[in-house]
């Protein structure tokens, strides 16, 4: 990715949800994973998880950092790097206690 694209992505992060049936997202760096029940994105504001049913990727524009999805949205969660590290460690620690 060139410097101009990184600068345009770093300006803002926008998340618009319409009637829980679709989402328009700006500031997307990478689509990490998606299936019909979960979309996992790396955004300029951290990792974004969208949970739902019948989710489908309608648009993914790497040049503008834009993604759009359709499907029934049940939950949206943001994780920053610190939360992700803590979650991984607590899961590993919990396995040792079992």
N, C-alpha and C positions, 0 to 999 in steps of 0.2 A: 504494500500500500504506500502511495507516495505521501509526501509531507502535506500537500494541499488537502487530500482526503482526510488525513488525521485531524487537521485543523478544523475542517468543516464538521466533522463528527464531534469534536470536543466542545463545540459552541453550546449545544443544548441537547437535552434529552426530553422527549415528549412521549407520553403514553395516553392514548385516547381510546376509550372503550365505548362501544355503542350498544346499549341495551344488553350487555353481557353476551352478545352474539358475534363480536368481532373486535379486533384491536389493531390500531395504527401506532407504530412505534418508530421514533426517530432516535438517533444516537446509538444505534446497534453496531457493535464492533464485529460480532461473530454469532452465528447460529450454532450453538454447541451441540444441541440434540433436539429432535422433535418427533413426536408420534401423535396419535389421535387423542392421547390423554394428558400429555405434558409437552410444553415448549420451554427450552432452557436457552437463554440468550446471554451473551456478555455485552453489557452496555457501558457507556461512559460513567454511569452511576453505580456500577456493580453488576453482579449476576442477577438476572431476572428469571423467575420461574412462573409460568402460567399453567395452571392445572384446569382441566375441563374435560369435555366429551366432544368427540367429533372434530377435534382441532385440525386445521389444515393450513399450510403455508401458502398464501396467495401471491405474495410478492416479497422478494429479497433483493434489494439493490445495494450492492457493496460500495458503489461509488458515493452514494448519499447516506449510507448507514440507515436505511429504511427497511422495515419489515411490516407486513400486514398478515393477519390471521383471521380465519373464520372458524366458528364453532362455539359451543356453549362454554363460557368461562365461569369456573367455580371459585378460583382463588388466584391471587397474585402475590408473590413474595419476592422481596429484594434481599440479597445477601451481599455483604461487603467482604473483602478478603479476610478480615479478622474473624467474622462470623463463620466463614467456610472452614478456616483452620480450626476453630474451637469445635465445630460440629464434627470434623474428622477425628480429632483427638478424643472427644468424649465418646464417640462410637467405638473407637479402638479400645479405650480404657474400659468401657462397659463390657466388651467381649472378654477381657481378662477376668472380670469379676464373676462371670457366669460359671 
